Amino acid sequence: MRPPYRKCAPDFVKYNPSCRGIKNAGAPFSSCHNQAARTSCVRFSIKGNEMSITALLNDNQKNAVTHTDGPLLILAGAGSGKTRVITHRIAYLVNKKGVHPSAIFAVTFTNKATEEMKKRITSLIGPGGNSVFIKTFHAASVYILRRYGEPVGVLPSFTVYDTSDQASIVRDILLDMRLDPKKIRPESIVSKISEVKDRAELIDGIDPGLLFRKNLPYDFKEIYDRYHEGLTKANALDFNDLLIKTVRLLRSHPETLQKLQRQWSHFMIDEYQDTNFAQYLIAKHLAAASRNICVVGDDDQSIYSWRGADIRNILDFEKDYGDANVITLETNYRSTRPILDAASSVIRNNLKRKEKDLVSDRGDGEPVVWCRANNEYGEAEYVVSTIISLKHREGISNGDFAIFYRTNAQSRVFEDRLRKENIPYRVVGGMKFYERKEVKDVLAYMKFIANPMDQVSLKRIINTPARGIGKVAIDKIRATAAKENLPEWVVIRDDHLGDKPPKGLIEFKTAMIAAMDLAREIPGLRLSDFAGRLLELSGYVKALEDEDTSDSRSRLENISELINGIYDYETSLSDAGLDQFLQDISLYTSEENPDGGAETSGGLVTLMTVHNAKGLEFPVVFLTGMEEDIFPHKLSSDTEEGLEEERRLCYVGITRGMERVYLTSADLRRTFNEVYQKEPSRFIFEISPETLETVTYCANGYQSGGRGRYEEKKKVYNESHIVPDNGSGEIEEEPSERDDSGGPGESKFRVRDSVMHPKYGVGRVLQIEGSGDNLKLTILFGRSSKTFLEKYTPLEKA
């Protein structure tokens, strides 16, 4: 049975309608599981003066709240009540230490977090809470620059430009330089400008405009310099400038700095592990006089280096402040012990971290499960069948489930399976797979080839990717079509535009005629192969490859996953044709589902990347795609720093789980119509054996139709009864307690043993099978595995 949620003691219940579940009467408040409910209890208690601010805190939380003088680092482990400590510390400063609310400077990273913090503080100390300076770093910078920014060239009436405003400036610059903004995406240049500012704008002796000199079809320095001229003329700042200008002001104008230091005496910085260099400097300058700086964060959850965050800020806090106190919050109120044990055993493999050991306030629970599926469809089937099973068996609601993935492209198979089972879902922090621009672009190409009279699809693809077909040319096509009463494609195909059509239009016509000829070979030509050839002819994939940004790489992954979906479709239908596919995909994507409608009372299953999951929690979490080159990602695992960040990301994913966590991987995965053998993620093997159970799940063939079967379930590294297919997708457990080292004549090694091979070096035993002369060992060396007959292989324990 599902362990019940716990609730406050009875004398708090009437003030706690948001608590769930049952707990024995008289239980202490500190055991309350529901954080929102705990907050409401605190609000009642403090405003009613029935207990002190610190009475409801554990010892370490109390120490953090009451330490008010000098530099303080609060290492707040996952689920340890970080926000509660921050808000209670502010309340303590005001109510117990007599600090005026307006003298407190508190910053965090999102507007949502600041609003929540304001509400909690006002609930704790009353209307005076509105005087506490609580903002994001960017909003704090706006406040400072509007009042004091003129010495660094910032007029009080400045405008803050968002990314679309920035792209507009760059677009005009490209036109002035006689470059085509349709071929060189302004958004890509804006991304590079932001990266440069994060990396070099505040470092003396480096010209930021020179950082991107190589392998670009344009002069980046000229664009960079012109961009800033454009901002100055418009009296505008971008988001990076807000921070940079503030740092320059604080550095170069001591009288302004002193005014601000007199205004604020106590500084609190939330999510300190996510600060970049400029934010670090702002906090350091402002707090230099009083030295009453308290930073709160968790180095194990530093996962944003790709947008400028520098983990050294939190790791080196004690170097910056030699007299700093450090308090570690290690009691976790979110997750059960097995979940925390699994997360801790992974993160301990990082070298650059602060030591901490999370302890669960919730006690024991279900072990973490690793499902090793035969392919991505088996992975999706396992996840969704587990959701169905838990819903039926334990009454868990859709809203209690979350499916995490490393990259957005992985969502497709889960979305398809959820739709198949009529389970409503939502995609957080992104669009549903078939709503993504690049997916709609490719489908528009296919629709146009199937029906050249489709003017909506033609409009979408004619200049996608950019071919230099401008508005004038498109207007001429439409006018000619209207005048001669012809479809627009016929106007293009039969040269009705005169002697000198744009070069890009000629290339488009040639490519589409070739694609239409190719389409006639279907079904002799596989539909997925046709789609791949169509993308080559259109130049769509090449344009994304040439762009070479994180955004373009993500789009390429989505296109690859669409091709996989087409392959899946044609595998399930022997005579799959283009028309039939487009009809089915249109019906499929227009079905009412996911966002409401049929099943709103039980909520929606949540799908999101692991990055977007930070700060959230769910009773049941699936961490999917746990394979080498996916998680850890191939672009991040080549350096020690990159690998450690991937491991922190895995830690974040696991610690989102409250009651159950499932890790899933696939032995085979299809990418751009090629099937690749995948190795399980190294992070799985870093989890202690006592914490993990393993399941092997096989889909019925290499497509997602029908139910699969569980082949075995076992406590990891102990042998188990092989479970025959019972036709339901359910697990029939019959575990054996035999030691996997076996008896006489069996292997002298155990699974997970480190072994030395004379040629391949040190490896780890993944699997032992067979017996006698046929006893085989599968061993992982680095990122690849090899299988040996033990009798003929000189292996030693390492």
Secondary structure as UniProt FT lines:
FT   HELIX           10..13
FT   TURN            14..15
FT   TURN            17..18
FT   TURN            25..26
FT   HELIX           29..31
FT   HELIX           35..47
FT   TURN            48..49
FT   TURN            53..56
FT   HELIX           59..66
FT   STRAND          72..76
FT   TURN            78..79
FT   HELIX           82..95
FT   TURN            96..97
FT   HELIX           101..103
FT   STRAND          104..108
FT   HELIX           111..125
FT   HELIX           126..131
FT   STRAND          133..136
FT   HELIX           137..148
FT   HELIX           150..152
FT   TURN            156..157
FT   STRAND          159..160
FT   HELIX           163..176
FT   TURN            177..178
FT   TURN            181..183
FT   HELIX           186..200
FT   TURN            201..202
FT   TURN            204..205
FT   HELIX           208..210
FT   TURN            211..212
FT   HELIX           220..233
FT   TURN            234..235
FT   STRAND          236..237
FT   HELIX           239..252
FT   HELIX           254..263
FT   STRAND          266..269
FT   HELIX           272..274
FT   HELIX           277..286
FT   TURN            287..290
FT   STRAND          293..297
FT   HELIX           299..301
FT   HELIX           305..307
FT   HELIX           312..315
FT   HELIX           317..320
FT   TURN            322..323
FT   STRAND          325..329
FT   STRAND          331..332
FT   HELIX           337..347
FT   TURN            348..349
FT   STRAND          359..360
FT   STRAND          368..375
FT   HELIX           376..394
FT   HELIX           398..400
FT   STRAND          401..405
FT   HELIX           408..410
FT   HELIX           411..420
FT   TURN            421..422
FT   STRAND          425..427
FT   TURN            428..429
FT   HELIX           433..435
FT   HELIX           437..450
FT   TURN            452..453
FT   HELIX           455..461
FT   TURN            462..463
FT   HELIX           471..484
FT   HELIX           488..493
FT   TURN            494..497
FT   HELIX           503..519
FT   TURN            520..524
FT   HELIX           527..538
FT   HELIX           540..547
FT   HELIX           550..572
FT   TURN            574..575
FT   HELIX           578..590
FT   TURN            594..595
FT   TURN            597..598
FT   TURN            601..602
FT   STRAND          605..609
FT   HELIX           610..613
FT   TURN            614..615
FT   STRAND          618..623
FT   STRAND          629..630
FT   TURN            631..632
FT   TURN            634..638
FT   HELIX           640..654
FT   TURN            655..656
FT   STRAND          657..671
FT   TURN            672..673
FT   STRAND          674..677
FT   HELIX           682..685
FT   HELIX           689..691
FT   STRAND          692..698
FT   STRAND          709..715
FT   TURN            716..717
FT   STRAND          718..720
FT   STRAND          735..739
FT   TURN            740..741
FT   TURN            744..745
FT   TURN            751..752
FT   STRAND          754..757
FT   TURN            758..760
FT   STRAND          761..769
FT   HELIX           772..774
FT   STRAND          776..781
FT   TURN            782..783
FT   STRAND          784..789
FT   HELIX           790..792
FT   STRAND          796..797
//
